[in-house]
Amino acid sequence: MKKANSGVSIVGVVVGVFLVAVIAFAVMYFASDVFRTKANAKYKDFSQWTPENIAKDPVNYLNFCEEQTKTAIEKLKASEIAIAQKKGKIEEMRSDADQKITLGNKALDDLKVSYTAADKDNSFPLKWQNAELDKDAAKRQVLKLAGEIKSKTELLKRLDAAVLQLGAQANKVSEARDKAKDQLAKIDTDREMLKVQQITDELKDNLVAMKGAIETSVVGVASAETGSMSLEDLAVKSDTAVDEKEFNKIMGK
């Protein structure tokens, strides 16, 4: 029981310290322009791919770019589907409006012919579309048909403009997808170039190390041979000197 209470108390202390730290940070953040500026700078440096962060970790920056690009491609695909669906709906509306305009014009032409003949012969009511119309009713029908045809014609113009606009948007989405694919290819290339650069840097380090080793072993020995001699060098030279008497004895001189 005591252990449990002890654990709870420790958690309470930790939570309390954390809350105090949060409150202190909030007070400093809003009370001090200097602190707020520094805090914002630290947050930006931590949370964003600044040029410094990119230079420190180019591989993960490329991974980030790849992820963002793939996300953009998925959104572009969704946009293409939405545009295609809207275009299909508008095409249906255009077809319906065009059909009604054609039927309306034919019906209006027939009514105008019937009205002209009836008005000339004073033979109202006239027969039109299985209906009998007196003179006033025929006039109202002419006006109604003409108004509906005009309205459908204006609608058809707006629908035509909408189709053109959707086509332009579809082209932009297609171009954006192509650019995104090019970007993915460039990311792959940059990733390989980083590997090459890493190998290059390692080769450079190896060459520097080799140069140091050569200078230490070869150049150092060469310098020692042409410079001053130590006691050890004199001793070695003395041990390797030619014994002329022994040589002459062997040669029978």
N, C-alpha and C positions, 0 to 999 in steps of 0.2 A: 504494500500500500504506500509505504514511504517512497519506494523507488518510483512508483507511478506518479506520485505527487511531485517528486523531484524532476521527472521527465517533463511533466506539464509546466512546471515553473521555468525550466530552461527554455522550453518553446516560447513561453510567454515573454521571457526576457529578450529572446532573439527577435520576436515580432515587435516588441516594444522599441528595441534599438533600431530596427528597420524603419518603423513608423517615424521615429524621431529624426532619422537621417533623411527620410523623404520630406518631412516638414521643413527641416533645415535647408534642404536643397531648394524647395519651392520658395521659401522666404528669400534666400540669396538670389535665386533666379529672377524674381520679380523686383527685388529691391536694388540690385546692383546691375548697372548697364555693363560694366566690365565683366562681371561674372557671367552674365547672360550671353555676351558676345563670345567669350571663351568656351562656354558650354555648348553653344550652337556650333562653333568651329569644331570642337571635339566630336560632337554628334555627327556632323557632316563627314568628318574624316573617317569615322567609324562605320557609318551607314551608307556611304555613297562611294562609287568608283571614281575617286578623284584621280588626277594625273599621277600623283604620288603613289596611290594605292595600286593603280594599273601597273606602274613601273615595278612595284614590289612583287606583284603576283599576276603576271600577264596570262598565265595558263588559266587560272580561275576566272579572270576577266573574260577570256574567250569563251569559257563555259557559260558564263552569265549571258554574254551576247548571243550565244547559240540558243539558250533557253528562251530568251526574249524573242528571238527571231522565229523560232518554232511556234511560240504562242501567238505571234502576229499572223503567221501563216494559217493557223487554225481559225482565227477570227476572220481572216480574209475569205476562207472557204465558207464560213457561215454567212458572210455578207453576200457572196456569190449565190448561195442558195436562196437567201431572202430576196435578192434582186430578181432572180429567175421566177420566183413565186409571184412577186408583185407584177412583173412584166406579163406573166401568163394571165393573171386576173385582169389586167388592163386590156390585154389583147381580146379577151372575151367581151369586155365592155365595149370596146371599139367595134367588134364584129356585130354586137347587138344594136348599137347605135346606127351603124352604117346600114344594117338591114332595115331598121325602122324608118330611116330617112328615105330609103329607096321605095318602101311600101307607101310611106306618107306622100311622097311626091306623085306617085302613080294615082293614089286615091284622090289627091287634091286636083290633079289634072282632069280626072274623070268628073269630079264634082263641078269644076269650073266649066267644062264643056256642057254638062247637063244644065247648070244654072244659066249659061248664056242662051242655050236653046229655049229653056222655059221662059226666060225673061223676054226673049224676042217674040215668042208665041203667046205669052201670058198664059202658060199652061201649068201653073203651080196648082197643087204640090207636085214636085218632081220626085222621081224614084232614083234612089242612090243607096248602094250597099244594102239592099233588101229593106230599105226604110223610105218613108214618104216625108218630104220636107217642104214646108211652105217657104215663102220667100225669105222671111226673117230667120227662120231656122236654118235655111241653106246658107245665108250670110254668116250666121254665127258659126256654122260648121266650117266654112271656108276660113274664117279667122282663127278658129281653134286649131285646125290642121296646120295652117301656116305658122302659128306660134310654136306648136310642138316641133315642127320641122326645124325652125330656127334654133330652138333650144337644144335639140339633138345635134344640130350642126356645130353649135358652139361647144357642146360637150365633146364632140368628136375631135375638134381642134385641140382642146385641152388634153385629151387622151393621147393624141399624136405627139404633143409636146412632152407629155410624161414618158412616153415610150422612148423618145430621143434622149431625154434626161437619164433614164435608167440605162440606156445603151452606153452613154458617156460614163456613168458610174461603173458599169460593168468593165469598161475598158480600163478605167483607173485601177480597179481592184485587180484586174489581170496583170497590169503593169507592176503594181505593188507586189504581187506574188512572184513575178519574174525577178524583181529586184531582191526580194527576200531569199529566193533560191540562190541568186548570185552571191548574196551576203553569206549564206551557209557555206558555199564553195570557198569564198574568201576566208572564212573562219577556219575551215579545214587546212587551207594553204598556210595561213598564219600559224596554225598550231604546228604544222610540219616545219615551218621556218624557225619556230622557237626551238624545236628539237635540234635542228641544224646549228642554230646559234649556241645551244648548250654544248653540242659537240665541239663547236669552234672555240668556245671559251675554255673547255677542258683541254683541247689541243694547245691553246695558247698557254695555259698554266703548265702543261707538260713541257712545252718548249722552253718556257722560262726556267723551270726546274732543271731541264737538261743543260741549258746554257750555264746555270750556276754550277752544276756538277762538272761540266767541262772546264770551266774557269778554275774550279778548285783542284781538280786532278791533273789535267793536262797543262793548262797555262801556268798553274802554280809550280809544277815540276820544271817546266821550261824556264821560268823566271829564276828558280833556285839554281839551275845549272849555270846560268850566265851571270849570276850575281855573286855576292860574297859567300864564303864557305864557313860553316860552323866547325867546331872541334870534332863532332861526329863525322862530318863530311871529310875532314882531313884524315881521320882514322881509317875510314873506309878506303880512301885513296891510297893511303900508305899500305894497307893490306893487299891491295890489288896491283902494287908497283912491280915492274918486271925485274927479276934477279939476273943481272947481266952475266955475272960469273958462272952461275949455274947453266945459263943458256949457252955460253961459250964452251963449257965443259961438255954438254950434250952434243953440241955441234962439232966437237973435236978440234976446236980452234986452240 
